[in-house]
């Protein structure tokens, strides 16, 4: 386990060549989090030296985010550690996996970590459980058992979505449309017929986009952060040089007669496109701008060479009472397939502090969410 000392572009290119590279492991995402109290710590694992292989080949990597915690009345400074969508490695290699996990656990203890959280995209299965299309991945079960045997615990705090919906972008546009639900295809054509147009946004649109996102959050009942946070995220990726191996992002804005009515942000990295943020207004919703937006995002991603479009999130339990069910049905209509993954797991070398943290933090977060809701309503004058 070696600290990475190269340039930001080298880090992104390095992880893009590893199995299942993810946007949240990029240098740019780490810099966003560093602006909000997290210290980025990039590490790599190289192949053991031999005459045939001089040990320059990287076989695993991870960007660890560290947040130091000072507790009143205690002189010791502790921390929490998080590898968002990492570590990146061939999880099927027992030797590589063992080496990486040994080092991460030792690092957590050395840092005085209350816990280390990981949530790599280790696949448990595809498709909705209980349907004909569903299939399980035995390797995912093996990985889960390996974590349990090492003392890791399934986290009660799932930072990222465990499951998502992936759209295959490799077929032709005609085949991609044919794969969609009939109602989705109809709504895409309806939007076009009703005069909805889509344009790429720019930096000057960010205030408009945030206010639309705030309006969406109040209407649909989810909590968002303040404007500065989203400006930090969006500009960090919009300013990145656009090349196949480097991450970047662009907003797409749907308009009716020049009036913005809906938008989304699509991020690109390592031949995958990500739908992270979507927003809309009440005006002209009957013209289905969101359907046309998603179709245009898929088309633009395909032209960039992306092979997959990640719709970013699906229910934990595929039942109609799940809060994400309505959004999931919309995503499912776009012709994607459910991907079920391992989710977040915690290694906690300090069980007492971990238990106290797990009991205390949900209360703190609820207070913060309540304040966030009030602040968002005030910003859009609701």
Beta strands, then each sheet from edge to edge (+ up, - down):
strand 1: 2-3
strand 2: 39-46
strand 3: 58-70
strand 4: 77-83
strand 5: 88-89
strand 6: 113-118
strand 7: 123-126
strand 8: 135-136
strand 9: 153-154
strand 10: 163-168
strand 11: 196-200
strand 12: 248-256
strand 13: 259-269
strand 14: 272-280
strand 15: 308-310
strand 16: 337-341
strand 17: 345-347
sheet 1: 1+ 2- 3+ 4- 6- 17+ 9-
sheet 2: 1+ 2- 3+ 5-
sheet 3: 8+ 7- 16+ 10- 15+ 14+ 13- 12+ 11-
end
